[in-house]
């Protein structure tokens, strides 16, 4: 459209009356198509000028914000919005020329609450901020479906966990029952019994009780909502601290441990305690995969809008058929493993808005990678050329 107008303006002095009329009809038709496209969008779009007046807005924005009389174009956008929280947000963001993405608001509408995700970005023309673009998305149905999916996933996960707990508890309970019977048999019909004959059985009972306690503690940690406190943290420092904590244990097992950090690592939102636990789980698994010694590398590097934190070993690796199952509750290839370590790690990563992946080949080792999002602080400028200025 802009190029068409620029070409037309260049030819303007040479146009006769009929050509001028054709040009105006073409411009009106093109403008009508743009209006129709905007009004056909399900998302709301509002374009404000430097005085924060809404100079362009589509039908969806008019409906979501309930813009009506008096004419919204005659006053600042926030003065036409009934909801106090949303109005104050628009005032602060537009006056501050800030960029804010996907801020959520609940608006009352016809006796129900609709959820809106509101984004505000500067409107830039020729390198200068000429106003702002407000993008509105009704996410009510999306959030409802997400909540239903979470409930279904939670129920399925709880069912799997409960079945796993029942299976795990049977073994220590069976062992306790056997040794209690042996103690009873040793005491039966005797006034005195050597303590050594009883202590061995009691020692095993104590071990099994500790094992039961660990099963219950891990189960509760896996099913309870996590108390996550996200603050800006340095992923490089997290890698260094984890390596230092595990270095004595690694060296005792003949394993060399190394920490690597990329340059200019950004801060990310972390619960330092929980993320350190997730890394420790991965490192301990890696050490167990190298019983004859080896090399372990913890690393942190930036890749576009993510920070990748990796734990790489050259141990026994994971069989291909087991890779899809490793984050499932109670799946383990260890003789004494609970099968919840990686499940808990997976849950911690998800609570951080991240993803965890694994690459592994039997006999060549494994690499677990946690991808954490980088907070979006940089202002996103959306270039916009005003056709009206081209005419000036």
C-alpha positions, 0 to 999 in steps of 0.5 A, a space after each residue: 500500500 505504501 509503495 503504491 501511494 509513493 508511486 502515485 504521489 511521484 506521478 501526481 503532477 502528470 495526472 489528469 482529472 480522470 486519473 486522479 479520480 481512479 487513484 482515489 477510488 483505488 485508495 478507497 478500495 484498498 483502505 476498505 480492504 484493510 478495514 475489513 481485514 481488521 474487523 474480521 480478526 478475532 484478536 483486538 487491535 488498537 493503534 494509538 497516536 502520541 497523545 494516546 488517542 485511539 486512531 484505529 481500532 477494530 470490532 473485536 477491540 471495541 467489543 472486548 474493551 466495550 468502547 462506546 459513546 462518547 467517541 473513544 477517538 476524542 480522549 485517551 484510550 484508558 478513559 474509555 475503559 470501564 475496568 479500573 485495573 486495565 485502565 490503570 495498566 494502559 495509562 501507565 504503559 502508554 505514558 511510560 512508552 513501555 513494552 508489556 507482553 501478555 498481561 492478563 486481566 479478568 473482565 466482567 461481561 454479561 454475568 461471567 468473567 472473560 480473560 484478556 491477554 493484553 500486549 502493548 508495543 511502541 509504534 515506530 516510524 522512521 526510528 521514532 516512537 509515534 504512538 503504540 499498538 495494543 493487542 488484545 486476545 480473549 484467552 478464556 476458552 484457552 485457560 478453561 481447556 488448560 485447566 481441564 487438561 491439567 486436572 486430567 493430567 493430575 488425576 492420571 499422574 496421581 493414579 500412576 503415583 498411587 499404584 507405584 507407591 503401593 508396589 514400592 511399599 510392598 517390598 519393605 513391608 514384606 521384609 519387615 514382616 519376615 524379620 518380625 516373624 524371625 524375631 518372634 520365633 527366636 523369642 518363642 519359649 525362651 526366657 533369655 535370648 542373645 542380643 546379637 540374634 535379635 539385633 541383626 533382624 532389628 537392624 534390617 527392620 530399621 533399614 526398611 522403615 527408613 526406606 518406607 519413609 523415603 518412599 512416602 517423602 518422595 511421593 508427597 514431594 511429587 504430588 504436592 504443589 511446589 512452593 516456588 519463589 522465582 527470582 532473577 538468578 545467575 545460571 552460571 553460578 548455579 552450575 558452579 555451585 552444583 559442581 562444587 557440591 558434587 566434586 568430592 563425591 565425583 572424585 572419590 568415584 574416579 570421575 572428573 567433573 567440569 563446569 563450563 559457562 558461556 559468555 554474557 549469560 543473562 539472568 533467568 527466573 529461578 528458585 535457586 533451591 529447587 533448581 539446584 535440587 533438579 541439577 543434583 538429581 541429574 548429576 547423581 544419576 550421571 555418577 551412578 552411570 559411571 561406576 568405573 569412573 569417567 567424565 562429567 560436564 555441567 554447562 550453561 550457555 545462551 541460545 537465542 531466547 533460552 539458557 541451556 543448562 546441561 549435564 553430560 556424562 560418558 557413562 553407560 547411557 540409556 537404552 533407546 526403548 527406555 528413553 520415552 519412560 525415564 520421566 514417568 513416576 516409578 520407572 527406574 533401572 537402578 536396583 535401589 532407585 525409587 523412580 521419582 528422582 527424574 519425575 521430580 526434576 521434570 516437575 521442577 523444570 516445568 514450574 520454571 516454565 522450562 523444558 527438559 530433554 535427553 540424548 543418550 546412546 548405550 555405552 556412549 553416555 547421556 546428556 540432559 538439557 534444561 532449557 529456561 526462558 530468558 525474561 523479555 526485557 528488551 523493547 520490541 519496536 514495530 516499524 510502521 509507516 504512516 501513509 498520511 505522512 507519505 502524502 505530506 
